[in-house]
């Protein structure tokens, strides 16, 4: 029974409480409103949420974000993976997929390698490199692992009257997000996208919006997700007003405290430049393009720089795949 319905997938993934939140049916439902169609595949101890996106002439791209999910902790090895891979091939060919992209969950060991029959890709959909903050130990131990300037900024915000609360409305968060996007010239989703994400994950306690204010004025806001022992900071924004009050530092700290109370042992800051530690440390004071602008901020929270393996592409239609890569290169050069 390789293809399952939503309730069957939910039952399967519930047996893996620390599977990535991007593999949950709620995430598939969110993306289904924005050009993706989720298909759920289960074979014994392996399963995956595949998201299909339409291409011209009825073709598709398949994508497995932070998966597949394994119930026994072993994904890309042995007969189970070979059988599961065959099922993926059948489903992707049925959907006329040009290729299937996998961005696995977990962390690379430093040795670059490629799955047999897959191609290493230079195109990531999710940020491949992140900073993972440990929430183990008490609050003083977590703070002690941070850089001294970050600890100072967290305490400074509190002393200067910045307060943080959880909110259940998108508008204050989105207003700050629009302002930040205009200032930093980066793209954001629509207001409806964030509202829908909150509606899908908040009722189960897997999403919260934090708002930092000073005398009633919103200064910073973030949307954080949690599942099992893991938490993720996906979206955030801040005002230019009262920047000396360091509200972004306090709002992150309060989100970490919330995640810890829920039983999380890690807080994923989700996205820094895809460079080695030495390069990041050498250049972060000079660069502000792309994700460089946030690296200086995120590095202060004392986390570990990590990179996920992949991405890898399994190609079914080589000619169309080459055209797809060419289109991406041309689009990148025009930006």
For each residue, the residues with C-beta under 8 A, 3 or more apart:
1: 4 42
2: 41 42 43 87 90 91
3: 39 40 41 91
4: 1 8 9 12 40 41 42 47
5: 8 9 40
6: 9 10 25 28 29 40
7: 10 11
8: 4 5 11 12 40 42
9: 4 5 6 12 13 25 40 42 47 49
10: 6 7 13 14 24 25
11: 7 8 14 15
12: 4 8 9 15 16 40 42 47 69 71
13: 9 10 16 19 23 24 25 47 69
14: 10 11 17
15: 11 12 71
16: 12 13 19 69 70 71
17: 14 227 228 229
18: 227 228 229 230
19: 13 16 23 24 67 69 105 227 228
20: 23 65 66 67 69 105 227 230
21: 24 27 201 206 225 226 227 230 232
22: 27 49 65 66 67 126
23: 13 19 20 27 48 49 65 66 67 69 105
24: 10 13 19 21 27 28 49 227
25: 6 9 10 13 28 29 38 40 49
26: 29 30 200 201 204 206
27: 21 22 23 24 30 31 49 65 200
28: 6 24 25 31 32 36 38 40 49 51
29: 6 25 26 32 33 38 200
30: 26 27 33 34 193 196 197 200
31: 27 28 34 35 36 38 51
32: 28 29 36 37 38
33: 29 30 193 196
34: 30 31 189 193
35: 31 53 54
36: 28 31 32 51 52 53 63
37: 32 51 52 53
38: 25 28 29 31 32 49 50 51 52
39: 3 49 50 51 52 91 95
40: 3 4 5 6 8 9 12 25 28 47 48 49 50
41: 2 3 4 47 48 50 84 87 88 91
42: 1 2 4 8 9 12 46 47
43: 2 46 47 80 83 84 87
44: 80 83 84
45: 70 71 72 74 80
46: 42 43 68 69 70 71 75 80 81 84
47: 4 9 12 13 40 41 42 43 67 68 69 71
48: 23 40 41 64 67 68 69 84 88
49: 9 22 23 24 25 27 28 38 39 40 64 65 67
50: 38 39 40 41 62 63 64 88 91 92 100
51: 28 31 36 37 38 39 62 63 64 65
52: 36 37 38 39 60 61 62 63 95 97
53: 35 36 37 60 61 63
54: 35 58 59 60
55: 59 60 61 98 320 324
56: 59
57:
58: 54 96
59: 54 55 56 96 97 98 317 320
60: 52 53 54 55 95 96 97 98
61: 52 53 55 97 98 99 100 101 324
62: 50 51 52 92 95 97 99 100 101
63: 36 50 51 52 53 100 101 103 125
64: 48 49 50 51 67 68 100 101 102 103
65: 20 22 23 27 49 51 103 125 126
66: 20 22 23 103 104 105 126 308
67: 19 20 22 23 47 48 49 64 102 104 105
68: 46 47 48 64 75 84 102 104
69: 12 13 16 19 20 23 46 47 48 105
70: 16 45 46 73 74 75
71: 12 15 16 45 46 47
72: 45
73: 70
74: 45 70 77 78 80 81
75: 46 68 70 81 104
76: 81 104 115
77: 74 80 81
78: 74 81 82
79: 82 83
80: 43 44 45 46 74 77 83 84
81: 46 74 75 76 77 78 84 85
82: 78 79 85 86
83: 43 44 79 80 86 87
84: 41 43 44 46 48 68 80 81 87 88
85: 81 82 88 89 117
86: 82 83 89 90
87: 2 41 43 83 84 90 91
88: 41 48 50 84 85 91 92 100 314
89: 85 86 92 93 314 316
90: 2 86 87 93 94
91: 2 3 39 41 50 87 88 94 95
92: 50 62 88 89 95 97 100 314 316
93: 89 90 96 97 316
94: 90 91
95: 39 52 60 62 91 92
96: 58 59 60 93
97: 52 59 60 61 62 92 93 100 316
98: 55 59 60 61 315 316 317 320 321 324
99: 61 62 313 314 315 316 317 321 324
100: 50 61 62 63 64 88 92 97 313 314 316
101: 61 62 63 64 121 123 125 311 312 313
102: 64 67 68 115 118 310 311 312 313 314
103: 63 64 65 66 124 125 126 128 308 310 311
104: 66 67 68 75 76 308 309 310 312
105: 19 20 23 66 67 69 308
106: 308 309
107: 306 307 308 309
108: 111 112 306 307 308 309
109:
110:
111: 108
112: 108 120
113: 309
114: 118 119 120 312
115: 76 102 118 312
116:
117: 85 314
118: 102 114 115 312 313 314
119: 114 312 313 314 315
120: 112 114 310 311 312
121: 101 124 310 311 312 313
122:
123: 101 311 325 328
124: 103 121 127 128 274 311
125: 63 65 101 103 311
126: 22 65 66 103 308
127: 124 130 270 271 272 274 291
128: 103 124 274 307 308 310 311
129: 271 272 273 274 275 305 306 307 308
130: 127 268 269 270 271 272 305 306 307 308
131: 268 269 272 298 299 301 303 304 305 306
132: 266 267 268 269 303 304 306
133: 142 145 256 266 267 268 269 301 302 303
134: 137 142 145 265 266 303 304
135: 142 231 256 259 260 264 265 266 267
136: 141 142 265
137: 134 140 141 142
138: 141 142
139: 142 143 257 260
140: 137 143 144
141: 136 137 138 144 145
142: 133 134 135 136 137 138 139 145 146 256 260 302
143: 139 140 146 151 154
144: 140 141
145: 133 134 141 142 302
146: 142 143 150 151 154 300 301 302
147: 150 151 299 300 301 302
148: 151 152
149: 152 153 300
150: 146 147 153 154 249 300 301 302
151: 143 146 147 148 154 155
152: 148 149 155 156
153: 149 150 156 157 246 249 250 300
154: 143 146 150 151 157 158 246 249 250 253
155: 151 152 158 159
156: 152 153 159 160 245 246
157: 153 154 160 162 212 245 246 247 249 250
158: 154 155 162 250
159: 155 156
160: 156 157 214 245 246
161: 214 215 245
162: 157 158 212 213 214 219 245 246 247 250
163: 212 213 214
164: 210 211 212 213 250 251 254
165: 210 211 213
166: 208 209 210 211 258
167: 172 173 209 210 211 221
168: 198 202 209
169: 172 173 209
170: 173 174 191 194 195 198 209
171: 174 175 191
172: 167 169 175 176 211 218 221
173: 167 169 170 176 177 194 209 211 221 222 223 235 237
174: 170 171 177 178 191 194
175: 171 172 178 179 218
176: 172 173 179 180 218 220 221 237 238 239
177: 173 174 180 181 188 194 221 235 236 237
178: 174 175 181 182 188 237
179: 175 176 182 183 237 239 240
180: 176 177 183 184 237 238
181: 177 178 184 185 186 187 188 237
182: 178 179 185
183: 179 180 240
184: 180 181 293
185: 181 182
186: 181
187: 181
188: 177 178 181
189: 34 193 194
190: 193 194
191: 170 171 174 194 195
192: 195 196
193: 30 33 34 189 190 196 197
194: 170 173 174 177 189 190 191 197 198 223 235
195: 170 191 192 198 199
196: 30 33 192 193 199 200
197: 30 193 194 200 201 207 223
198: 168 170 194 195 201 202 207 209 223
199: 195 196 202 203
200: 26 27 29 30 196 197 207
201: 21 26 197 198 204 206 207 225
202: 168 198 199 205 206 207 208
203: 199
204: 26 201
205: 202 226 262
206: 21 26 201 202 225 226 227
207: 197 198 200 201 202 223 224 225 226
208: 166 202 223 224 226 255 258
209: 166 167 168 169 170 173 198 221 222 223 224
210: 164 165 166 167 221 222 224 251 254 255 258
211: 164 165 166 167 172 173 218 220 221 251
212: 157 162 163 164 218 219 220 221 247 248 250 251 254
213: 162 163 164 165 216 217 218 219 247
214: 160 161 162 163 217 219 242 245 247
215: 161
216: 213
217: 213 214 239 241 242
218: 172 175 176 211 212 213 221 239
219: 162 212 213 214 238 239 241 242 245 247 248
220: 176 211 212 236 237 238 239 247 248 250 251
221: 167 172 173 176 177 209 210 211 212 218 236 237 238 251
222: 173 209 210 233 235 236 237 251 252 255
223: 173 194 197 198 207 208 209 233 234 235 236
224: 207 208 209 210 231 232 233 234 255 258 259
225: 21 201 206 207 231 232 234
226: 21 205 206 207 208 230 231 232 259 262 264
227: 17 18 19 20 21 24 206 230 231
228: 17 18 19 263 264
229: 17 18 263 264 265 266
230: 18 20 21 226 227 264 265 266 268
231: 135 224 225 226 227 255 256 259 262 264 266 267 268
232: 21 224 225 226 267 268 270
233: 222 223 224 236 252 255 267 268 269 270
234: 223 224 225 270
235: 173 177 194 222 223
236: 177 220 221 222 223 233 248 251
237: 173 176 177 178 179 180 181 220 221 222
238: 176 180 219 220 221 243 247 248
239: 176 179 217 218 219 220 242 243 247
240: 179 183 243
241: 217 219
242: 214 217 219 239 245 247
243: 238 239 240 246
244:
245: 156 157 160 161 162 214 219 242
246: 153 154 156 157 160 162 243 249 250
247: 157 162 212 213 214 219 220 238 239 242 250 251
248: 212 219 220 236 238 251 252 297
249: 150 153 154 157 246 252 253 300
250: 153 154 157 158 162 164 212 220 246 247 253 254
251: 164 210 211 212 220 221 222 236 247 248 254 255
252: 222 233 248 249 255 256 301
253: 154 249 250 256 257
254: 164 210 212 250 251 257 258
255: 208 210 222 224 231 233 251 252 258 259 267
256: 133 135 142 231 252 253 259 260 267
257: 139 253 254 260 261
258: 166 208 210 224 254 255 261 262
259: 135 224 226 231 255 256 262 264 267
260: 135 139 142 256 257 263 264
261: 257 258
262: 205 226 231 258 259
263: 228 229 260
264: 135 226 228 229 230 231 259 260 267
265: 134 135 136 229 230
266: 132 133 134 135 229 230 231
267: 132 133 135 231 232 233 255 256 259 264 303
268: 130 131 132 133 230 231 232 233
269: 130 131 132 133 233 272 298 301 303
270: 127 130 232 233 234
271: 127 129 130 291 294
272: 127 129 130 131 269 280 291 294 295 298 299 305
273: 129 280 290 291 292 295
274: 124 127 128 129 307
275: 129 279 280 283
276: 279 280
277: 280 281 305
278: 281 282
279: 275 276 282 283
280: 272 273 275 276 277 283 284 295 299 305
281: 277 278 284
282: 278 279
283: 275 279 280 286 287 292
284: 280 281 287 292 295 296 299
285: 296
286: 283
287: 283 284 292
288: 292 293
289: 292 293
290: 273 293
291: 127 271 272 273 294 295
292: 273 283 284 287 288 289 295
293: 184 288 289 290 296
294: 271 272 291 297 298
295: 272 273 280 284 291 292 298 299
296: 284 285 293 299 300
297: 248 294 300
298: 131 269 272 294 295 301 303
299: 131 147 272 280 284 295 296 303
300: 146 147 149 150 153 249 296 297
301: 131 133 146 147 150 252 269 298
302: 133 142 145 146 147 150
303: 131 132 133 134 267 269 298 299
304: 131 132 134
305: 129 130 131 272 277 280
306: 107 108 129 130 131 132
307: 107 108 128 129 130 274
308: 66 103 104 105 106 107 108 126 128 129 130
309: 104 106 107 108 113 312
310: 102 103 104 120 121 128
311: 101 102 103 120 121 123 124 125 128
312: 101 102 104 114 115 118 119 120 121 309
313: 99 100 101 102 118 119 121 321
314: 88 89 92 99 100 102 117 118 119
315: 98 99 119 318 321
316: 89 92 93 97 98 99 100 321
317: 59 98 99 320 321
318: 315 321 322
319: 322 323
320: 55 59 98 317 323 324
321: 98 99 313 315 316 317 318 324 325
322: 318 319 325 326
323: 319 320 326 327
324: 55 61 98 99 320 321 327 328
325: 123 321 322 328 329
326: 322 323 329 330
327: 323 324 330 331
328: 123 324 325 331 332
329: 325 326 332 333
330: 326 327 333 334
331: 327 328 334 335
332: 328 329 335
333: 329 330
334: 330 331
335: 331 332
